[in-house]
């Protein structure tokens, strides 16, 4: 930052192009966000091979296995691998490196197709680029302790979140959210939502858990998941009346945008036997499933909840179980 500032101060007509995880925060800075490579759907193998992400995967695979050719049946697995890493070039390179011993289908179906799977043993690669975990470790060290705590808490969200949800569930301040945006760990969109790259979300979730061998869930994670379930139960309850009235279309769109968070919150409430949250969510969730035609998913959601509440003699719980059935 000091070097760039000196150049701009002493040579006014010089332009500097720099890549950085975080904003430089100097006067005259214009931001251009670099995202992952596009992984669009395709109808034929010929269309797939025109895609940049697929071509990068194929090029990298041939380095690991000379003469390698993608069969038509492999393309769906390559697409899933590219989407798992969010089109991130380094992720594609690391995944393709496994083709020395795995087929694309086996790579895609690996037990942990995430952080610990995406690594290389090449000797001339910088240490911080030898795996996706190393990449995130390097970025994590530049966060303050409070920013780390907020990022860990945000890992409970699925499919992004609104500013209101992020602040209410995690207690994050607007300044802290902005700092994570400035450091490229959160991606804001024009609709006012924030996204987290799925691999980064997995990394932060591991940090929240602290240790994979820990038998019991840490109190901090338990508290955050409770707050997440409480927020989305109230969110659903507030959409019950609009879903029955003139604002149904808007309510359906709002619920649809949060459906991954709603599933996660419902699963937690059911697993913990949280009567209040299940009761708040039920009517809206049932109507939404009917409107969308999600009969199979609705049956699964409600039957699991009914099973969890079976065997009770408390009147309120028995009544709720009847509603679920």
C-alpha positions in Angstrom: 0.0 0.0 0.0 2.8 2.4 0.8 4.5 1.7 -2.5 1.3 2.3 -4.5 0.6 5.5 -2.5 4.2 6.8 -3.2 3.8 6.1 -6.9 0.4 7.8 -7.2 1.6 10.8 -5.2 4.8 11.4 -7.3 3.7 10.2 -10.8 0.1 11.4 -11.3 -0.3 9.8 -14.7 0.8 6.3 -13.7 -1.9 3.7 -13.4 -1.4 0.7 -11.1 -3.2 -2.6 -11.7 -2.9 -4.9 -8.6 -4.6 -8.0 -7.4 -5.3 -8.4 -3.7 -7.5 -10.3 -1.3 -8.3 -7.0 0.4 -9.0 -3.5 -0.8 -5.9 -1.2 -0.7 -8.1 1.7 0.6 -6.2 4.5 -1.1 -7.6 7.5 -2.9 -8.6 6.9 -6.5 -8.9 3.1 -6.1 -11.5 1.5 -8.5 -12.5 -2.0 -7.7 -13.1 -4.9 -10.1 -14.2 -8.1 -8.5 -12.7 -11.3 -9.7 -15.1 -14.2 -9.4 -14.8 -17.9 -10.3 -15.0 -19.1 -13.9 -18.5 -19.6 -15.2 -19.8 -23.2 -15.3 -23.0 -22.9 -17.4 -25.2 -25.8 -18.3 -24.7 -27.4 -21.7 -26.6 -29.7 -23.9 -23.8 -31.5 -25.9 -20.2 -32.5 -25.2 -19.1 -30.1 -27.9 -20.7 -27.2 -26.0 -19.1 -28.3 -22.8 -15.6 -28.3 -24.3 -16.0 -24.6 -25.2 -16.4 -23.7 -21.6 -13.3 -22.2 -20.0 -13.6 -24.1 -16.7 -14.0 -27.5 -18.5 -11.0 -26.6 -20.8 -8.9 -25.7 -17.8 -9.8 -29.0 -16.1 -9.0 -31.0 -19.3 -5.7 -29.2 -19.8 -4.7 -29.9 -16.2 -5.9 -33.5 -16.3 -3.7 -34.1 -19.4 -0.6 -32.9 -17.5 -1.4 -35.5 -14.8 -2.4 -38.2 -17.2 -1.1 -37.8 -20.7 -3.6 -38.7 -23.4 -6.5 -38.3 -21.1 -9.8 -37.6 -22.9 -13.2 -36.7 -21.4 -15.9 -39.1 -22.2 -19.4 -37.8 -22.6 -20.4 -39.6 -19.4 -17.6 -37.8 -17.5 -18.9 -34.3 -18.2 -21.6 -34.2 -15.5 -18.9 -35.1 -13.0 -16.5 -32.5 -14.2 -19.3 -29.9 -14.1 -20.1 -30.8 -10.5 -16.4 -30.6 -9.5 -16.1 -27.2 -11.1 -19.3 -26.0 -9.3 -18.1 -27.5 -6.0 -15.0 -25.2 -6.1 -17.1 -22.2 -7.4 -15.2 -22.1 -10.7 -12.0 -21.2 -8.7 -9.1 -21.9 -11.0 -6.8 -23.2 -8.2 -9.6 -25.5 -7.0 -10.0 -26.9 -10.6 -6.2 -27.4 -10.9 -6.0 -29.3 -7.6 -9.1 -31.5 -8.4 -7.7 -32.4 -11.8 -4.4 -33.5 -10.2 -6.2 -36.5 -8.6 -6.8 -38.0 -12.1 -3.5 -39.8 -11.8 -5.4 -42.3 -9.7 -9.1 -41.5 -9.9 -11.6 -41.2 -12.7 -13.8 -38.0 -12.8 -16.7 -40.0 -11.3 -14.5 -41.2 -8.4 -13.1 -37.7 -7.9 -16.6 -36.2 -7.7 -17.8 -39.0 -5.4 -14.8 -38.8 -3.0 -15.8 -39.0 0.7 -14.7 -35.4 1.3 -14.8 -33.5 -2.0 -13.9 -30.3 -0.2 -10.9 -28.8 1.5 -8.8 -31.8 2.4 -9.3 -33.4 -0.9 -8.1 -30.3 -2.8 -4.4 -30.5 -2.3 -1.2 -31.2 -4.3 2.2 -32.8 -3.6 4.0 -30.8 -6.4 7.3 -29.6 -5.0 7.5 -26.2 -6.8 4.2 -24.9 -5.6 4.3 -22.1 -2.9 3.3 -23.5 0.5 0.2 -21.3 0.7 -1.1 -22.7 -2.6 -0.5 -26.4 -1.9 -4.2 -26.9 -0.8 -7.4 -24.9 -0.5 -7.0 -25.2 3.3 -3.6 -23.5 3.0 -5.1 -20.7 0.9 -7.8 -20.1 3.6 -5.2 -20.4 6.4 -3.2 -17.6 4.8 -6.2 -15.3 4.5 -7.5 -16.2 8.0 -4.3 -15.0 9.6 -5.0 -11.5 8.3 -8.3 -11.2 10.1 -8.8 -9.8 13.6 -10.0 -12.1 16.3 -13.5 -10.5 16.2 -13.6 -10.8 12.4 -12.7 -14.5 12.7 -15.4 -15.0 15.3 -18.0 -13.4 13.0 -16.9 -15.4 10.0 -17.2 -18.6 12.0 -20.7 -17.7 13.1 -21.7 -16.9 9.5 -20.8 -20.4 8.4 -24.2 -21.6 9.8 -26.0 -19.9 6.8 -26.7 -21.8 3.6 -27.3 -20.2 0.3 -26.4 -16.7 1.5 -28.1 -14.3 3.9 -29.5 -10.8 4.3 -27.8 -8.2 6.3 -30.6 -8.3 8.9 -30.3 -12.1 9.3 -26.5 -11.9 9.5 -26.5 -9.3 12.2 -29.4 -10.8 14.2 -28.0 -14.4 14.2 -24.4 -13.6 14.8 -24.5 -10.2 16.5 -22.1 -8.8 13.9 -22.0 -5.0 13.4 -22.3 -3.3 10.1 -18.6 -2.3 10.3 -17.6 -6.0 10.8 -19.6 -7.1 7.8 -18.1 -4.4 5.7 -14.6 -5.5 6.8 -15.3 -9.0 5.6 -16.6 -7.7 2.3 -13.5 -5.5 1.9 -11.3 -8.6 2.5 -13.3 -10.6 -0.1 -14.6 -13.2 2.3 -18.2 -12.1 1.8 -19.7 -11.3 -1.6 -22.6 -8.8 -1.7 -25.1 -8.9 -4.5 -27.4 -6.2 -5.9 -30.4 -7.8 -4.1 -28.9 -7.0 -0.7 -27.8 -10.5 0.1 -24.3 -11.8 1.1 -22.7 -14.9 -0.2 -19.9 -17.1 1.1 -17.9 -19.4 -1.2 -18.9 -22.9 -0.2 -15.3 -24.1 0.4 -14.7 -21.0 2.6 -18.0 -21.8 4.4 -16.7 -25.3 5.1 -13.4 -23.9 6.4 -15.1 -21.4 8.7 -17.5 -24.1 10.0 -14.5 -26.3 10.8 -13.0 -23.4 12.8 -16.3 -23.0 14.6 -16.2 -26.6 15.6 -12.6 -26.1 16.6 -11.6 -29.8 16.4 -13.0 -32.6 14.2 -12.4 -35.1 17.0 -14.4 -33.2 19.5 -17.2 -35.5 20.8 -19.6 -32.7 21.8 -20.7 -29.6 19.9 -19.1 -26.5 21.4 -21.5 -24.3 23.3 -20.7 -21.4 20.9 -21.8 -23.4 17.9 -24.9 -24.7 19.7 -25.9 -21.1 20.6 -25.4 -19.8 17.0 -27.4 -22.7 15.5 -30.2 -22.0 18.1 -30.2 -18.3 17.0 -30.3 -19.3 13.4 -33.3 -21.7 13.9 -35.1 -19.0 16.0 -34.6 -16.3 13.3 -35.9 -18.4 10.5 -38.9 -19.8 12.5 -39.9 -16.1 13.1 -39.2 -15.4 9.4 -41.7 -18.1 8.3 -44.3 -17.1 10.9 -44.2 -13.5 9.6 -44.9 -14.7 6.0 -48.0 -16.8 6.9 -50.6 -14.0 6.4 -48.9 -12.7 3.2 -48.8 -16.2 1.8 -52.6 -16.4 2.2 -53.4 -13.0 0.7 -52.6 -10.5 -2.1 -48.9 -10.6 -1.4 -48.5 -14.3 -2.0 -46.2 -13.9 -5.0 -43.7 -11.8 -3.0 -43.9 -14.0 0.0 -43.2 -17.1 -2.1 -40.2 -15.3 -3.6 -38.8 -14.3 -0.2 -39.2 -17.9 1.2 -37.7 -19.4 -2.0 -34.6 -17.2 -1.6 -34.1 -18.5 2.0 -35.1 -22.1 1.4 -31.6 -23.5 2.1 -31.5 -21.6 5.4 -35.0 -22.8 6.2 -34.2 -26.4 5.6 -31.1 -26.1 7.9 -33.1 -24.3 10.6 -35.9 -26.8 10.5 -33.5 -29.8 10.7 -31.9 -28.2 13.8 -35.2 -27.5 15.4 -36.4 -31.1 14.8 -33.1 -32.6 16.0 -33.3 -30.6 19.2 -37.0 -31.1 19.7 -37.6 -27.3 19.6 -41.4 -27.2 19.9 -41.6 -23.4 19.6 -39.7 -23.2 16.4 -41.5 -26.2 14.8 -44.8 -24.7 15.7 -44.0 -21.3 14.4 -42.8 -22.7 11.0 -45.3 -25.4 10.3 -48.3 -23.6 8.8 -46.2 -21.4 6.4 -43.9 -24.2 5.4 -46.9 -26.5 4.7 -48.6 -23.9 2.5 -45.3 -23.1 0.7 -44.7 -26.7 -0.1 -48.3 -27.0 -1.5 -47.9 -23.9 -3.6 -44.6 -25.0 -5.0 -45.8 -28.6 -5.5 -43.0 -29.9 -3.2 -45.2 -32.8 -1.9 -42.4 -35.3 -1.5 -40.1 -32.9 0.3 -42.9 -31.6 2.5 -43.8 -35.2 3.5 -40.2 -35.9 4.4 -39.9 -32.7 6.5 -43.1 -33.3 8.5 -42.8 -37.1 8.9 -39.3 -36.7 10.4 -40.6 -34.1 12.8 -43.6 -36.2 13.8 -41.3 -39.1 14.4 -39.0 -37.0 16.6 -42.0 -35.9 18.7 -43.5 -39.4 19.1 -43.8 -41.0 22.5 -44.7 -37.8 24.4 -47.7 -37.4 26.7 -47.5 -33.6 26.9 -50.7 -32.1 25.4 -49.1 -29.3 23.4 -46.5 -31.7 21.9 -49.2 -34.3 21.0 -51.3 -31.6 19.3 -48.3 -30.4 17.3 -47.5 -33.9 16.3 -51.1 -34.3 15.1 -50.7 -31.2 12.9 -47.5 -32.6 11.5 -49.2 -35.8 10.6 
